[in-house]
Amino acid sequence: MEATVAINDGEVLFSWDTRKQREEVYYVQEDFLKMFSFSVTAGSSDALSDPYQIAITERKAREFFGAQTALGQTLQVASGGQTLDFTVGAVVENPPGQSRFDFDFLMHMQHVPGYGYKSTAWEAKNSETYVLLVPVVSSATVDKALQDLHTQHFSEEEEYMRELSGLDATQDAQGLQLVPLPEVHVNNFTPHYTSVHPRYLLLLTILAIAILLIASINYVSLSLARSAGRNLEVGVRKSMGATRASILGQFYTETTLITGVALLLSALLVTWLVPGFGRLMDQPLSLADIWQPQTLRLILGLLLVTVLLAGSYPALYFSRYRTVEVLKGRSIYNVRSGFLRSLVWVQLTLTAALVVGTWGTYQQISFLLNKDLGMDTEHVVRVTNHFGQPLAVGEQRLRLMKEALASSTAVSGVSGIDNSFGQGWSKYGFLKGENTHDRVDVIAMRMEKDGPELLGIQQVEGYSLDSITNLSNKWLVNQAFVEEFGIANVVGSTQYMGNNPARPAYEVVGVVEDFHVLNLTVALEPMLIHFNPDWEGVYSLLIRLKGNSIAEGLAEVEAAWKTVAGDLPFEFSFVEEDVQDQYASFQRQRKLVSYAAGLAIAVAFLGLFGLSGIQVLNRRQELGVRKVLGASLWNLFVLVNRQTLIITLLALATGVPIAGYMLSQWMEVFAYQVTLGITFYAAMVGAILLLVLGTVSYYGWQAGRINPAESLRDE
């Protein structure tokens, strides 16, 4: 290997001049700027070879130092309980928006908290490692060496995972292997860095193909429906010597011109829509990101595919017209063509699937956002209390904030917690029973003793926490913990971290009702709440405001913070927002699917509207005769639209099950799912039928208003 770079991330507190600011940093090894193609605009790519130099992006250099030169400036960094001085040794171009690495600061890996342990312990797996291979070395060779290392150092864990997964001794439950860099962006194997799930990309692709297919079907069906007006044109051209090849060329040229104009208009729309689309996807996009050579090649390829898809059947269909029959007045086109009905069926099937799928995703996300989490987070504010300082400093700040807000009429309670909901969590492995391979992950949460009450977490068994003087060796556990480990008379029992008697003992003093710490993609897990300040710090303050004094309460909290914390930044959010932020990506998916489905539905029903109008136009004489013979408005409406309504029912019978299947696949990622019963699907079927009836009813009404004298005067 030519180079190896491990990467980790974390938060630190920067101090410079009279300012302090909390920021995310990447802890990397010294070859990072050599391995990856981020341009160094000032300083040296060797800057990180000095552990006390830091690399900073251009945007942060401007934010921190303005017009001054950032190179050589000193930044004080608080992290892991210690404060050190660093010199800016390199200024790096801003990573592009689509980069997996979204960094602003690069620090040497040795400063990551717990580096001494993490650099030597094989079980420390919280870093990503990138390698640059020597050209003559194959990835398979390295994979073999990695798997040998895994066998050597993780044999016990491998055995446990194999038993847990039900695999035999010849099968690997886990392993180490290289992943090509282009695939990392769509690989969800790590939570640390930006990645896009392949299922999400598949969803976008399906939506794009569905819209393109619906538009192409519109073109084909409308071209065929207009054939009654073009068969004479084709017959005359053939009688004057036009060959089939020239007729084909004419229709392909028409399709190309129409598609080309549409492409130009879409390019103008893209220019206008790109910023909004970037905000929707939470992914900054610019026109430079869109108009790349590979994108242009893809667009030209799509143009060719669209022309072939939309233009081939009309061109072949019209070029087959026989001159003699056309000029004799025989209509070669039959509006009840089975092929045309098939096109409309496919179009309406796609439309039905999109309508049902869109509303289903909306129902699921709404269900998640409104589900009872087992606690009361309304009007609870989270204030950041973690700035890389020693844990005792954060504990002291919590006590001072409690004193400062004790007399407030707008604040009803102040407490502390290690990580707010959606802001992080800790898990520890517990051995279950005497089977050393049966391990259960347990969430461990640090709270102040008034934390459960402030959050409305109900204690169902045990002692009052206020009656216990020293809680540092006490636990509360949730009901899932008791059920998972089958502990009888759990209150008062002695438990060990990881069920390992070699570790310190804790007494269970109470059981609380289950409440959700993680998002609802995962089921409730066993949990313990501890109160040991040496185990975890109070990284967030929780402050409950009175419902009628939110603005006043926030102002008082900020004033108290400035008094207690001095120049430390005041960062806050509502816990309700923290919880909902866990579903931000799903909300973006819902919006994207809604917009795409809306576009597809609009295109489909515009085509259906146009097709209905052309059918009425092509059958004016027939409708006139029927009206003379006494047909009513309802008779004519049914006559014109009967085929469309039958096709719609067939499309619903196909599209709704497809949407149901896709929804079930999408909802597999959620441990808690909304029930989409018969009422939901019946409502969707009714809504789609009403849309179709509304679309075709105008021309049905027009058919009833046809004046037989005008429609029959040419006969």
Secondary structure, DSSP 4 states (H G I P E B T S, - for coil): --EEEEEEEEEEEEEETTEEEEEEEEEE-TTHHHHS---EEEE-TTGGGSTTEEEEEHHHHHHHHTTS--TT-EEEEEETTEEEEEEEEEEEPPPPTT-S---SEEEEGGGSTTHHHHTT-TT----EEEEE--TTS-HHHHHHHHHHHHHHH-HHHHHHHHHHHT--TTS-S-------HHHHTT--S-SSS----HHHHHHHHHHHHHHHHHHHHHHHHHHHHTHHHHHHHHHHHHHTT--HHHHHHHHHHHHHHHHHHHHHHHHHHHHHHHHHHHHHTTS---HHHHS-HHHHHHHHHHHHHHHHHHHHHHHHHHHT--HHHHHTT-----TT-HHHHHHHHHHHHHHHHHHHHHHHHHHHHHHHHHS--SS--TTEEEEE--SS--HHHHHHHHHHHHHHHTT-SSEEEEEEESS-TTS--EEEEEE-TT-TT-EEEEEEEEB-TTHHHHTTPPEEEE--GGG-S--TTEEEEEHHHHHHHT-TT-TT-EEEGGG-TTSPEEEEEEEE-----S-TTS----EEEE--TTTS---EEEEEEPTT-HHHHHHHHHHHHHHHHTTS---EEEHHHHHHHTTHHHHHHHHHHHHHHHHHHHHHHHHHHHHHHHHHHHTHHHHHHHHHTT--HHHHHHHHHHHHHHHHHHHHHHHHHHHHHHHHHHGGG-SS-----HHHHHHHHHHHHHHHHHHHHHHHHHHHT--HHHHHTT-
